[in-house]
Amino acid sequence: MKWDSAAITAVVTGPLPHGRAELDALRHEVDLVEVRADLAGAVDPAWLRDRFDGRLVYCLRSRDQGGEFDGSAEARHTRLLAAAEHYDVVDLEAEHDLVPELLNRIPARQRRISWHGSAAEHGVLHERFDRMAATDAGLYLLTVDVSRAEQALAPLRFLHAAGRSDVTAFGTGAAGFWSRLLAPRLGAPVVFGGLADNSIALPTVEQLVGDYGFPQLRPLHTVYGIIGRSVLKSVSPRVHNTGYRTLDIPALYLPFQVEDFGSFWSEVAESGLAELGFPLRAATVVSPHKEAALASARTTSPAARRSGSANSLVQREKSWCADTSNSPAISRALDRFEVAVSGRKAAVIGCGGAGRAAALALADCGADPVLVNRDPRRGRAVAEKLGFGFTPLESFRADGYSVLVHATPVTDRVPFRPFELPDDAVVVDMVYTSEETAVVTAARDRGLAVVDGWDVLLADAGCQFHFMTGRHIPTEQTRALLHAARIARRERSRHR
């Protein structure tokens, strides 16, 4: 069975936006608006109906089901019956609400029957659903609170086996984020999004539309993704998925929030996704899994071997190849700004995967790189392995270096003295944030040429895209997307 669209449900967990532009945009993007009354409190359904054309859903999630409502059964039933007078759909919890008092007064078409459990209970999903399905409803919802990305396979496997168009199942929490996005491909008729950034690992409606192309479900043959410890706010899904849509590539790029790379790789990447019909063919790998990614591959590129880490894994002829886009991305970013580095002395601050790749790229371009690191022991060991010079950060002086690459996660301070750099120096910052980093601000104030993290990201995205698909990313489109993402992040951070 194939599905070509999924209804977007906007979940209200707090105060609603009052700006007319925000509400008008929401009116055209969502099919249902769900009020989480246990979180949002009292919301006037008449006010909602004046602003939204779709159906309204009322949900009063109990504490033992992952919500905040902890009142008596009598109080709960009173609120649900009152909601049934004004809402199109009322969520009935399988654990509490399938009683004659409610079922006799809330018709089947108005019911959504839900169950929310822990990963330890995922083995009972089929049994749980059979009991739920004994009561007629318009939609059945089963969610599993997961702590590891591979645990989210269980609800997706259940959904795949169910083969129904009136049930959805996925993993919740940051580790289950990816399964929400894949569930509609397995028959789930709805996908849930928040109205704004929140703390419950829920994609926003804006992300669903802009990053993942909902409500449309394009043909899908392959999954790609980004694997790391903190990837849910990455702009990579928007960049890659927009490119796929533009070039008509039947793929979907997902964020996998992963703590243990080995178990994820063996259970999800190498088998689980393929069992669902959507094999993983390539992935971007970010901190802290780059070294593990290198070790997992059968073949490795010279750049990945030399740097000792990989940020790209691509399946070629049924085996995995590790590569790094950091090195070519640095070279491309410098070329775009027409920065010639041959013959220059260069300092690279940070000896992680990105720093090592940057130093190798500079050396390949004819520069003379030196590694700089806060931890002298680690930094010296890395420098010796790569054949470069080393200077401890505490004794580093920037004079004499006309190329400086900052490759640490630090954003709020400058780990060198900008006034020491020569006037013709260029500073490359590999970190991208909504506001300018302290390094970029200091370099611009000094009047130096700057390649910031967003410039590097644009080049890196192009390399990653080509690694994965063999196609060239639409560069101007990607540049515009990254510019818009930067502005949007800046606006959100200023309004918090």
Salt bridges, closest charged atoms under 4 A:
ASP24 OD1 - ARG20 NH1 3.62
GLU34 OE1 - ARG112 NH1 2.84
ASP38 OD2 - ARG36 NH2 2.76
ASP53 OD1 - ARG27 NH1 2.66
ASP64 OD1 - HIS96 NE2 2.96
GLU68 OE1 - ARG63 NH1 3.42
ASP70 OD2 - ARG63 NH2 3.57
ASP88 OD2 - ARG49 NH2 3.12
ASP91 OD1 - ARG112 NE 2.84
GLU93 OE1 - ARG76 NH2 3.37
GLU93 OE1 - HIS96 NE2 3.74
GLU95 OE2 - ARG128 NH1 2.42
ASP97 OD2 - ARG76 NH2 2.87
ASP97 OD1 - HIS77 NE2 3.86
GLU101 OE1 - HIS77 ND1 3.25
GLU127 OE2 - ARG131 NH1 2.98
GLU150 OE2 - ARG148 NH1 2.50
ASP166 OD2 - ARG164 NH2 2.76
ASP197 OD1 - LYS233 NZ 3.48
ASP197 OD2 - ARG492 NE 3.19
ASP197 OD2 - ARG496 NH2 3.30
GLU206 OE2 - ARG238 NH2 2.80
ASP211 OD1 - ARG238 NE 2.41
ASP248 OD1 - ARG218 NH2 3.57
GLU259 OE1 - ARG229 NE 3.24
GLU275 OE1 - ARG157 NH2 3.08
GLU291 OE2 - ARG356 NH2 2.89
ASP364 OD1 - ARG306 NH2 3.45
ASP399 OD1 - ARG397 NE 3.41
ASP412 OD1 - ARG413 NH1 3.70
GLU420 OE2 - ARG397 NH1 3.17
GLU420 OE2 - ARG417 NE 2.53
ASP423 OD1 - ARG446 NH2 3.07
ASP429 OD1 - HIS406 ND1 2.96
GLU435 OE1 - ARG490 NE 3.84
GLU435 OE2 - ARG494 NE 3.07
GLU436 OE2 - ARG444 NE 2.86
ASP452 OD2 - ARG444 NH2 3.84
ASP452 OD2 - ARG486 NH1 2.97
ASP455 OD1 - ARG336 NH1 3.68
GLU476 OE2 - ARG479 NH1 2.45
